[in-house]
Amino acid sequence: MPTLPRGAARLQKIWQTYRDRGFVVLGIAADKGDLSPVSDYADRIGVDFPILFDPQGAVRNQYEVIGLPMSYLIGRDGRFSGRIVGYRDWSSAEGRAIVDGLLDDY
């Protein structure tokens, strides 16, 4: 089974809600070898936000990933606003408030 987080469907939901305001979700798949299971799984659960493949771990190393799943909050200006290790329900009221705050700041 690919390592798409259990929250991928919720990320999809929050992305659909906010993408017209410039919100972007990028998934990073660190799987090695055949990447078709990741694509197949994303298709099966209805995820259509971009998923980048990082089998050599370049992104993982650059962003100092210390656990999975991991979320990074980066503003439109490219400034790092924070990171969250572990599962987060971005479609919850708390998650939406964070996203609203980031979008309102720019």
GUVO-367120 format. One record per atom (N, C-alpha, C, O): residue number from 1; residue in one letter; atom name; x, y, z. Coordinates in steps of 0.1 Angstrom, whole numbers. Layout:
BEGIN
{r NUM; A; CA; {X; Y; Z}};
...
//
This chain:
BEGIN
{r 1; M; N; {9; -12; 0}};
{r 1; M; CA; {0; 0; 0}};
{r 1; M; C; {9; 12; 0}};
{r 1; M; O; {19; 13; 8}};
{r 2; P; N; {6; 22; -9}};
{r 2; P; CA; {14; 34; -9}};
{r 2; P; C; {13; 42; 4}};
{r 2; P; O; {4; 39; 12}};
{r 3; T; N; {22; 51; 6}};
{r 3; T; CA; {22; 59; 19}};
{r 3; T; C; {14; 71; 19}};
{r 3; T; O; {16; 81; 27}};
{r 4; L; N; {4; 72; 10}};
{r 4; L; CA; {-5; 84; 10}};
{r 4; L; C; {-11; 84; 24}};
{r 4; L; O; {-17; 74; 29}};
{r 5; P; N; {-11; 96; 30}};
{r 5; P; CA; {-17; 96; 44}};
{r 5; P; C; {-32; 94; 44}};
{r 5; P; O; {-39; 96; 34}};
{r 6; R; N; {-36; 89; 56}};
{r 6; R; CA; {-51; 87; 57}};
{r 6; R; C; {-59; 99; 55}};
{r 6; R; O; {-71; 99; 53}};
{r 7; G; N; {-52; 111; 57}};
{r 7; G; CA; {-59; 123; 55}};
{r 7; G; C; {-60; 129; 41}};
{r 7; G; O; {-64; 140; 39}};
{r 8; A; N; {-55; 121; 31}};
{r 8; A; CA; {-55; 126; 17}};
{r 8; A; C; {-69; 130; 13}};
{r 8; A; O; {-70; 140; 6}};
{r 9; A; N; {-79; 123; 16}};
{r 9; A; CA; {-92; 127; 12}};
{r 9; A; C; {-96; 140; 18}};
{r 9; A; O; {-103; 148; 12}};
{r 10; R; N; {-92; 143; 31}};
{r 10; R; CA; {-95; 155; 37}};
{r 10; R; C; {-87; 167; 31}};
{r 10; R; O; {-92; 178; 30}};
{r 11; L; N; {-75; 164; 28}};
{r 11; L; CA; {-67; 174; 21}};
{r 11; L; C; {-73; 178; 7}};
{r 11; L; O; {-73; 189; 3}};
{r 12; Q; N; {-78; 168; 1}};
{r 12; Q; CA; {-86; 170; -12}};
{r 12; Q; C; {-97; 179; -10}};
{r 12; Q; O; {-100; 189; -17}};
{r 13; K; N; {-105; 177; 1}};
{r 13; K; CA; {-116; 185; 4}};
{r 13; K; C; {-112; 200; 7}};
{r 13; K; O; {-119; 209; 2}};
{r 14; I; N; {-102; 202; 15}};
{r 14; I; CA; {-98; 215; 19}};
{r 14; I; C; {-92; 222; 6}};
{r 14; I; O; {-94; 234; 4}};
{r 15; W; N; {-85; 215; -2}};
{r 15; W; CA; {-80; 220; -15}};
{r 15; W; C; {-91; 225; -24}};
{r 15; W; O; {-91; 236; -29}};
{r 16; Q; N; {-101; 217; -25}};
{r 16; Q; CA; {-113; 220; -33}};
{r 16; Q; C; {-120; 233; -28}};
{r 16; Q; O; {-124; 241; -36}};
{r 17; T; N; {-120; 234; -15}};
{r 17; T; CA; {-127; 246; -8}};
{r 17; T; C; {-119; 259; -11}};
{r 17; T; O; {-125; 269; -13}};
{r 18; Y; N; {-106; 258; -10}};
{r 18; Y; CA; {-98; 270; -10}};
{r 18; Y; C; {-89; 273; -23}};
{r 18; Y; O; {-83; 283; -24}};
{r 19; R; N; {-89; 264; -32}};
{r 19; R; CA; {-80; 265; -44}};
{r 19; R; C; {-83; 278; -52}};
{r 19; R; O; {-74; 284; -58}};
{r 20; D; N; {-96; 282; -53}};
{r 20; D; CA; {-99; 294; -60}};
{r 20; D; C; {-94; 307; -53}};
{r 20; D; O; {-94; 317; -60}};
{r 21; R; N; {-90; 305; -41}};
{r 21; R; CA; {-83; 317; -34}};
{r 21; R; C; {-68; 316; -34}};
{r 21; R; O; {-61; 324; -28}};
{r 22; G; N; {-63; 306; -42}};
{r 22; G; CA; {-49; 305; -43}};
{r 22; G; C; {-42; 295; -34}};
{r 22; G; O; {-30; 294; -34}};
{r 23; F; N; {-50; 287; -27}};
{r 23; F; CA; {-45; 277; -18}};
{r 23; F; C; {-40; 265; -26}};
{r 23; F; O; {-47; 261; -35}};
{r 24; V; N; {-28; 260; -23}};
{r 24; V; CA; {-23; 249; -31}};
{r 24; V; C; {-19; 237; -21}};
{r 24; V; O; {-14; 240; -10}};
{r 25; V; N; {-23; 225; -25}};
{r 25; V; CA; {-19; 213; -18}};
{r 25; V; C; {-9; 206; -27}};
{r 25; V; O; {-13; 203; -39}};
{r 26; L; N; {2; 202; -22}};
{r 26; L; CA; {12; 194; -30}};
{r 26; L; C; {14; 181; -21}};
{r 26; L; O; {19; 182; -10}};
{r 27; G; N; {11; 170; -27}};
{r 27; G; CA; {15; 158; -20}};
{r 27; G; C; {29; 154; -24}};
{r 27; G; O; {33; 156; -36}};
{r 28; I; N; {37; 148; -15}};
{r 28; I; CA; {50; 143; -18}};
{r 28; I; C; {50; 128; -15}};
{r 28; I; O; {48; 124; -4}};
{r 29; A; N; {52; 120; -26}};
{r 29; A; CA; {53; 105; -24}};
{r 29; A; C; {68; 101; -23}};
{r 29; A; O; {75; 103; -33}};
{r 30; A; N; {72; 96; -12}};
{r 30; A; CA; {86; 91; -11}};
{r 30; A; C; {88; 77; -14}};
{r 30; A; O; {98; 71; -11}};
{r 31; D; N; {78; 70; -20}};
{r 31; D; CA; {79; 56; -23}};
{r 31; D; C; {90; 54; -33}};
{r 31; D; O; {92; 62; -42}};
{r 32; K; N; {96; 42; -32}};
{r 32; K; CA; {107; 39; -41}};
{r 32; K; C; {101; 28; -50}};
{r 32; K; O; {92; 20; -47}};
{r 33; G; N; {107; 27; -62}};
{r 33; G; CA; {103; 16; -72}};
{r 33; G; C; {91; 21; -80}};
{r 33; G; O; {90; 32; -84}};
{r 34; D; N; {82; 12; -82}};
{r 34; D; CA; {70; 14; -90}};
{r 34; D; C; {61; 24; -84}};
{r 34; D; O; {56; 21; -73}};
{r 35; L; N; {58; 35; -90}};
{r 35; L; CA; {50; 46; -84}};
{r 35; L; C; {35; 45; -88}};
{r 35; L; O; {27; 52; -84}};
{r 36; S; N; {32; 35; -97}};
{r 36; S; CA; {18; 34; -101}};
{r 36; S; C; {9; 31; -89}};
{r 36; S; O; {-3; 35; -90}};
{r 37; P; N; {12; 24; -79}};
{r 37; P; CA; {3; 22; -68}};
{r 37; P; C; {-1; 35; -61}};
{r 37; P; O; {-13; 36; -57}};
{r 38; V; N; {8; 45; -61}};
{r 38; V; CA; {4; 58; -55}};
{r 38; V; C; {-6; 64; -64}};
{r 38; V; O; {-17; 69; -59}};
{r 39; S; N; {-4; 65; -77}};
{r 39; S; CA; {-13; 71; -86}};
{r 39; S; C; {-27; 63; -86}};
{r 39; S; O; {-37; 70; -86}};
{r 40; D; N; {-26; 50; -86}};
{r 40; D; CA; {-38; 42; -86}};
{r 40; D; C; {-46; 45; -73}};
{r 40; D; O; {-59; 46; -74}};
{r 41; Y; N; {-40; 46; -61}};
{r 41; Y; CA; {-46; 48; -49}};
{r 41; Y; C; {-53; 62; -49}};
{r 41; Y; O; {-64; 64; -45}};
{r 42; A; N; {-45; 72; -53}};
{r 42; A; CA; {-50; 86; -54}};
{r 42; A; C; {-63; 86; -63}};
{r 42; A; O; {-73; 93; -59}};
{r 43; D; N; {-62; 80; -74}};
{r 43; D; CA; {-74; 79; -83}};
{r 43; D; C; {-86; 72; -76}};
{r 43; D; O; {-97; 77; -77}};
{r 44; R; N; {-83; 62; -69}};
{r 44; R; CA; {-94; 54; -63}};
{r 44; R; C; {-101; 62; -52}};
{r 44; R; O; {-113; 61; -50}};
{r 45; I; N; {-93; 70; -45}};
{r 45; I; CA; {-100; 78; -34}};
{r 45; I; C; {-104; 92; -38}};
{r 45; I; O; {-109; 100; -30}};
{r 46; G; N; {-102; 95; -51}};
{r 46; G; CA; {-106; 108; -57}};
{r 46; G; C; {-97; 120; -54}};
{r 46; G; O; {-102; 131; -53}};
{r 47; V; N; {-84; 117; -52}};
{r 47; V; CA; {-75; 128; -50}};
{r 47; V; C; {-70; 133; -64}};
{r 47; V; O; {-65; 125; -72}};
{r 48; D; N; {-71; 146; -66}};
{r 48; D; CA; {-66; 151; -79}};
{r 48; D; C; {-57; 163; -76}};
{r 48; D; O; {-53; 170; -86}};
{r 49; F; N; {-53; 166; -64}};
{r 49; F; CA; {-43; 176; -62}};
{r 49; F; C; {-29; 170; -66}};
{r 49; F; O; {-28; 158; -67}};
{r 50; P; N; {-20; 179; -70}};
{r 50; P; CA; {-7; 174; -75}};
{r 50; P; C; {1; 165; -65}};
{r 50; P; O; {1; 169; -53}};
{r 51; I; N; {6; 154; -70}};
{r 51; I; CA; {15; 146; -61}};
{r 51; I; C; {28; 145; -68}};
{r 51; I; O; {29; 140; -80}};
{r 52; L; N; {38; 149; -61}};
{r 52; L; CA; {52; 149; -67}};
{r 52; L; C; {59; 136; -61}};
{r 52; L; O; {57; 133; -50}};
{r 53; F; N; {67; 130; -70}};
{r 53; F; CA; {73; 118; -66}};
{r 53; F; C; {88; 121; -62}};
{r 53; F; O; {95; 128; -70}};
{r 54; D; N; {92; 116; -50}};
{r 54; D; CA; {105; 119; -45}};
{r 54; D; C; {112; 107; -40}};
{r 54; D; O; {115; 105; -28}};
{r 55; P; N; {115; 97; -49}};
{r 55; P; CA; {120; 84; -45}};
{r 55; P; C; {134; 85; -39}};
{r 55; P; O; {138; 76; -32}};
{r 56; Q; N; {142; 95; -43}};
{r 56; Q; CA; {156; 97; -38}};
{r 56; Q; C; {156; 104; -24}};
{r 56; Q; O; {166; 105; -18}};
{r 57; G; N; {145; 110; -21}};
{r 57; G; CA; {144; 117; -8}};
{r 57; G; C; {149; 132; -8}};
{r 57; G; O; {152; 137; 3}};
{r 58; A; N; {151; 138; -19}};
{r 58; A; CA; {156; 151; -20}};
{r 58; A; C; {147; 161; -13}};
{r 58; A; O; {152; 170; -5}};
{r 59; V; N; {134; 161; -15}};
{r 59; V; CA; {125; 170; -8}};
{r 59; V; C; {125; 167; 7}};
{r 59; V; O; {125; 176; 15}};
{r 60; R; N; {125; 154; 10}};
{r 60; R; CA; {124; 150; 24}};
{r 60; R; C; {137; 155; 31}};
{r 60; R; O; {136; 159; 43}};
{r 61; N; N; {148; 155; 25}};
{r 61; N; CA; {160; 160; 31}};
{r 61; N; C; {160; 175; 32}};
{r 61; N; O; {164; 181; 42}};
{r 62; Q; N; {156; 182; 21}};
{r 62; Q; CA; {156; 196; 21}};
{r 62; Q; C; {147; 202; 31}};
{r 62; Q; O; {150; 212; 38}};
{r 63; Y; N; {135; 196; 33}};
{r 63; Y; CA; {126; 201; 43}};
{r 63; Y; C; {126; 195; 57}};
{r 63; Y; O; {118; 197; 65}};
{r 64; E; N; {137; 187; 59}};
{r 64; E; CA; {139; 180; 72}};
{r 64; E; C; {127; 173; 77}};
{r 64; E; O; {123; 176; 88}};
{r 65; V; N; {122; 164; 69}};
{r 65; V; CA; {110; 156; 74}};
{r 65; V; C; {114; 147; 85}};
{r 65; V; O; {124; 139; 84}};
{r 66; I; N; {107; 148; 96}};
{r 66; I; CA; {111; 140; 108}};
{r 66; I; C; {100; 130; 111}};
{r 66; I; O; {101; 122; 120}};
{r 67; G; N; {89; 130; 104}};
{r 67; G; CA; {78; 120; 106}};
{r 67; G; C; {68; 121; 95}};
{r 67; G; O; {68; 131; 87}};
{r 68; L; N; {60; 111; 93}};
{r 68; L; CA; {49; 112; 83}};
{r 68; L; C; {36; 109; 89}};
{r 68; L; O; {35; 101; 99}};
{r 69; P; N; {26; 115; 85}};
{r 69; P; CA; {26; 126; 75}};
{r 69; P; C; {31; 139; 81}};
{r 69; P; O; {32; 141; 94}};
{r 70; M; N; {35; 148; 73}};
{r 70; M; CA; {40; 161; 77}};
{r 70; M; C; {34; 172; 68}};
{r 70; M; O; {34; 171; 56}};
{r 71; S; N; {30; 183; 74}};
{r 71; S; CA; {24; 194; 66}};
{r 71; S; C; {33; 206; 68}};
{r 71; S; O; {37; 209; 79}};
{r 72; Y; N; {35; 213; 57}};
{r 72; Y; CA; {43; 226; 58}};
{r 72; Y; C; {33; 237; 53}};
{r 72; Y; O; {26; 235; 43}};
{r 73; L; N; {34; 248; 60}};
{r 73; L; CA; {26; 259; 56}};
{r 73; L; C; {35; 270; 51}};
{r 73; L; O; {44; 275; 58}};
{r 74; I; N; {33; 273; 38}};
{r 74; I; CA; {42; 282; 31}};
{r 74; I; C; {33; 293; 25}};
{r 74; I; O; {24; 290; 17}};
{r 75; G; N; {36; 306; 27}};
{r 75; G; CA; {28; 316; 22}};
{r 75; G; C; {30; 319; 7}};
{r 75; G; O; {39; 313; 1}};
{r 76; R; N; {22; 327; 1}};
{r 76; R; CA; {23; 330; -13}};
{r 76; R; C; {36; 336; -16}};
{r 76; R; O; {41; 335; -28}};
{r 77; D; N; {42; 343; -7}};
{r 77; D; CA; {55; 349; -9}};
{r 77; D; C; {67; 340; -7}};
{r 77; D; O; {78; 344; -8}};
{r 78; G; N; {63; 327; -5}};
{r 78; G; CA; {74; 317; -3}};
{r 78; G; C; {79; 316; 11}};
{r 78; G; O; {88; 308; 14}};
{r 79; R; N; {74; 324; 20}};
{r 79; R; CA; {79; 324; 34}};
{r 79; R; C; {73; 312; 41}};
{r 79; R; O; {61; 309; 40}};
{r 80; F; N; {82; 305; 49}};
{r 80; F; CA; {78; 294; 57}};
{r 80; F; C; {70; 299; 69}};
{r 80; F; O; {75; 308; 77}};
{r 81; S; N; {58; 294; 71}};
{r 81; S; CA; {49; 298; 82}};
{r 81; S; C; {48; 288; 94}};
{r 81; S; O; {44; 291; 105}};
{r 82; G; N; {52; 275; 91}};
{r 82; G; CA; {52; 265; 101}};
{r 82; G; C; {51; 251; 95}};
{r 82; G; O; {49; 249; 83}};
{r 83; R; N; {52; 241; 104}};
{r 83; R; CA; {51; 228; 100}};
{r 83; R; C; {44; 220; 111}};
{r 83; R; O; {45; 223; 123}};
{r 84; I; N; {37; 210; 107}};
{r 84; I; CA; {29; 201; 116}};
{r 84; I; C; {33; 187; 113}};
{r 84; I; O; {31; 182; 102}};
{r 85; V; N; {37; 180; 124}};
{r 85; V; CA; {41; 166; 122}};
{r 85; V; C; {29; 158; 127}};
{r 85; V; O; {23; 160; 138}};
{r 86; G; N; {25; 148; 119}};
{r 86; G; CA; {14; 139; 123}};
{r 86; G; C; {1; 143; 116}};
{r 86; G; O; {0; 153; 108}};
{r 87; Y; N; {-9; 135; 118}};
{r 87; Y; CA; {-22; 137; 111}};
{r 87; Y; C; {-29; 150; 116}};
{r 87; Y; O; {-29; 153; 128}};
{r 88; R; N; {-35; 157; 107}};
{r 88; R; CA; {-43; 169; 110}};
{r 88; R; C; {-55; 169; 101}};
{r 88; R; O; {-54; 167; 89}};
{r 89; D; N; {-66; 171; 107}};
{r 89; D; CA; {-79; 172; 99}};
{r 89; D; C; {-80; 186; 94}};
{r 89; D; O; {-86; 195; 101}};
{r 90; W; N; {-75; 189; 83}};
{r 90; W; CA; {-75; 202; 77}};
{r 90; W; C; {-89; 207; 74}};
{r 90; W; O; {-92; 219; 72}};
{r 91; S; N; {-99; 198; 73}};
{r 91; S; CA; {-113; 202; 70}};
{r 91; S; C; {-120; 205; 82}};
{r 91; S; O; {-132; 209; 82}};
{r 92; S; N; {-114; 204; 94}};
{r 92; S; CA; {-121; 207; 107}};
{r 92; S; C; {-121; 222; 108}};
{r 92; S; O; {-115; 229; 100}};
{r 93; A; N; {-129; 227; 118}};
{r 93; A; CA; {-130; 242; 120}};
{r 93; A; C; {-116; 247; 123}};
{r 93; A; O; {-113; 258; 118}};
{r 94; E; N; {-108; 240; 131}};
{r 94; E; CA; {-95; 245; 134}};
{r 94; E; C; {-86; 246; 122}};
{r 94; E; O; {-79; 256; 120}};
{r 95; G; N; {-86; 235; 114}};
{r 95; G; CA; {-78; 235; 102}};
{r 95; G; C; {-82; 246; 92}};
{r 95; G; O; {-74; 253; 86}};
{r 96; R; N; {-95; 248; 90}};
{r 96; R; CA; {-100; 259; 81}};
{r 96; R; C; {-96; 272; 87}};
{r 96; R; O; {-93; 281; 79}};
{r 97; A; N; {-96; 274; 100}};
{r 97; A; CA; {-92; 287; 106}};
{r 97; A; C; {-77; 290; 103}};
{r 97; A; O; {-74; 301; 100}};
{r 98; I; N; {-69; 280; 103}};
{r 98; I; CA; {-55; 282; 100}};
{r 98; I; C; {-53; 286; 85}};
{r 98; I; O; {-46; 295; 82}};
{r 99; V; N; {-60; 279; 77}};
{r 99; V; CA; {-59; 282; 62}};
{r 99; V; C; {-65; 296; 59}};
{r 99; V; O; {-59; 304; 52}};
{r 100; D; N; {-76; 299; 65}};
{r 100; D; CA; {-82; 312; 63}};
{r 100; D; C; {-72; 323; 68}};
{r 100; D; O; {-71; 333; 61}};
{r 101; G; N; {-66; 321; 79}};
{r 101; G; CA; {-56; 331; 84}};
{r 101; G; C; {-45; 333; 75}};
{r 101; G; O; {-40; 344; 73}};
{r 102; L; N; {-39; 322; 70}};
{r 102; L; CA; {-28; 323; 60}};
{r 102; L; C; {-33; 330; 48}};
{r 102; L; O; {-25; 339; 43}};
{r 103; L; N; {-44; 327; 42}};
{r 103; L; CA; {-49; 334; 30}};
{r 103; L; C; {-52; 348; 32}};
{r 103; L; O; {-50; 356; 24}};
{r 104; D; N; {-57; 351; 44}};
{r 104; D; CA; {-61; 365; 47}};
{r 104; D; C; {-48; 374; 49}};
{r 104; D; O; {-49; 386; 47}};
{r 105; D; N; {-37; 368; 53}};
{r 105; D; CA; {-25; 375; 55}};
{r 105; D; C; {-18; 380; 42}};
{r 105; D; O; {-10; 388; 42}};
{r 106; Y; N; {-23; 374; 31}};
{r 106; Y; CA; {-16; 377; 18}};
{r 106; Y; C; {-26; 383; 9}};
{r 106; Y; O; {-22; 386; -3}};
//
